[in-house]
Amino acid sequence: MFEHVTVQRDCNAITIPYGETVTLSKNSEVVITQALGSSYTINDNGKLLRVAGKDGDALGQEVSEVAAVSDQPSDDPKVNLARIFEQLKNCYDPEIPVNIVELGLIYDVKYYQLIDGSNLVHITMTLTSAGCGMGTVIAEDVKRNCLSVVNVDDVKVTLVSDPPWSYDMISDAAKLQLGLL
């Protein structure tokens, strides 16, 4: 997807791969290179930027928010881990058009019911590059998506670099999509 658009209002964007917040100016001519999950990756005169889905209207696109997942009976206090993984598949590295599950970035997902009855989901994950400045941005996407699952009260994301990520961790389907098979 490469769509040339004119920015319709000032909005925040995050530089890729550095993770710094900048302002994307109204009337800028940009190219949307990726619209996956609830964010947009754009090229602004050679600079890659990530625009949150809530600011989609600034790009002339639909506003994209994380939808709540609520098909579980209200009297069931458990966390549905299958739903957690479905939501994780809505999270993307802004430079790679494959979700973080298929990229092999998720190492572990557990949930704990705390003494007060609330549920904590703990996710251990890595990044494609240990020094990636987008780590906190991706971790926030993970948290926001997982909080949309019924009975999830809190999410803790732990970024690790051991074991380091490698191409071998990518699913075969994603390798095929990326032209690696």
C-alpha positions in Angstrom: 0.0 0.0 0.0 1.5 3.3 -1.0 -1.0 6.2 -0.8 0.0 9.8 -1.3 -2.0 12.1 1.0 -2.0 15.6 2.3 -1.9 16.0 6.0 -5.2 17.7 7.0 -4.2 18.9 10.5 -1.1 19.0 12.7 -0.7 15.7 14.6 1.9 13.9 16.6 4.0 11.3 15.0 6.9 9.1 16.2 10.2 8.8 14.3 11.2 5.4 13.1 13.4 3.8 14.3 14.4 6.4 17.0 11.0 6.6 18.8 11.1 10.4 19.2 7.8 12.4 19.1 7.6 15.1 16.4 4.8 17.1 14.9 3.6 16.3 11.4 2.5 19.6 9.9 -0.8 20.4 8.2 -0.5 20.5 4.4 2.6 18.2 4.4 2.6 15.8 1.4 3.3 12.3 2.7 3.0 8.7 1.6 1.3 6.1 3.7 3.4 3.0 3.4 1.7 0.7 5.9 -1.7 0.8 7.6 -1.8 -2.2 9.9 -3.1 -2.7 13.4 -4.2 0.6 14.8 -1.4 2.8 13.3 0.0 4.2 10.1 3.6 4.2 8.9 4.3 7.2 6.6 7.2 8.5 4.6 7.6 12.2 5.0 10.3 13.3 2.6 12.5 10.3 3.3 11.8 10.1 7.0 9.7 7.2 8.3 7.1 8.2 10.9 4.4 6.3 12.8 1.0 8.0 13.3 -1.4 6.5 15.8 -4.7 5.2 14.6 -6.5 7.8 16.7 -5.0 10.5 14.4 -6.0 8.7 11.2 -8.3 11.6 10.3 -5.2 13.8 9.9 -4.2 11.6 7.1 -7.7 11.5 5.6 -8.1 8.0 6.9 -10.5 6.3 9.3 -9.8 6.9 13.0 -8.6 3.5 14.2 -8.9 2.5 17.8 -8.5 -0.8 19.6 -11.9 -2.5 19.8 -12.9 -4.2 23.0 -13.1 -8.0 22.8 -16.2 -9.0 24.8 -17.6 -12.4 23.8 -16.9 -14.0 27.2 -19.6 -14.6 29.8 -19.6 -11.9 32.3 -19.6 -14.4 35.3 -16.3 -16.0 34.1 -13.4 -14.2 35.8 -10.6 -15.9 33.8 -8.6 -14.3 31.0 -8.9 -16.0 27.6 -5.3 -16.4 26.4 -6.5 -17.2 22.9 -8.1 -13.7 22.8 -4.8 -12.2 24.1 -3.0 -13.8 21.1 -5.6 -12.5 18.7 -5.0 -9.0 20.0 -1.3 -9.4 19.8 -1.7 -10.2 16.1 -3.0 -6.6 15.8 0.5 -5.2 16.9 3.1 -4.5 14.3 6.7 -3.4 14.0 6.2 -0.2 11.9 8.9 -1.2 9.5 7.7 -4.8 8.9 4.3 -5.6 7.5 4.0 -8.7 9.7 2.4 -8.9 13.2 4.7 -9.4 16.2 3.4 -12.9 16.9 4.2 -14.1 13.4 7.6 -12.3 13.6 8.4 -14.5 16.7 8.7 -11.5 19.0 6.5 -12.9 21.7 8.3 -15.3 24.1 5.8 -15.8 26.8 2.3 -14.9 27.9 0.9 -15.6 31.3 -1.8 -14.3 33.4 -2.2 -14.1 37.2 -5.3 -13.6 39.2 -4.2 -11.3 42.0 -5.4 -11.4 45.6 -7.8 -8.5 45.0 -9.5 -10.5 42.2 -8.0 -8.5 39.4 -6.1 -10.1 36.5 -2.6 -9.2 35.4 -1.3 -10.3 32.0 2.5 -10.6 31.8 4.1 -10.6 28.4 7.7 -11.3 27.7 8.9 -10.3 24.3 11.8 -9.1 22.3 12.5 -6.8 19.4 14.0 -7.4 16.0 16.9 -5.2 17.1 18.1 -4.8 20.7 18.7 -1.1 20.2 15.4 -0.4 18.5 14.0 3.0 19.7 10.5 1.8 18.9 10.5 -0.7 21.8 8.4 1.4 24.2 6.0 2.2 21.3 5.5 -1.4 20.4 5.2 -2.3 24.1 2.4 0.3 24.6 0.6 -1.1 21.5 0.8 -4.6 23.1 -0.5 -3.2 26.4 -3.4 -1.2 24.8 -4.5 -4.2 22.7 -4.4 -6.7 25.6 -6.3 -4.3 27.9 -9.2 -4.6 25.4 -9.7 -8.3 26.3 -12.4 -9.0 28.9 -11.2 -9.5 32.5 -7.7 -8.0 31.8 -7.1 -5.4 34.4 -3.4 -4.7 33.9 -0.7 -5.7 31.5 3.0 -5.8 32.2 5.3 -6.0 29.1 8.9 -7.1 29.7 11.3 -6.5 26.8 14.2 -8.9 26.8 17.2 -9.3 24.5 18.1 -12.9 25.5 17.6 -15.0 23.6 18.2 -12.5 20.8 15.7 -12.5 17.9 16.7 -14.1 14.6 15.0 -14.8 11.3 14.6 -18.4 12.4 11.8 -17.2 14.8 9.6 -15.9 11.9 6.7 -18.2 11.1 6.7 -19.9 7.7 3.6 -18.0 6.7 5.4 -14.7 7.5 8.5 -15.8 5.7 6.4 -16.5 2.7 4.7 -13.1 3.0 8.1 -11.4 3.3 9.6 -13.3 0.4 12.1 -15.2 2.6 10.9 -18.6 1.4 
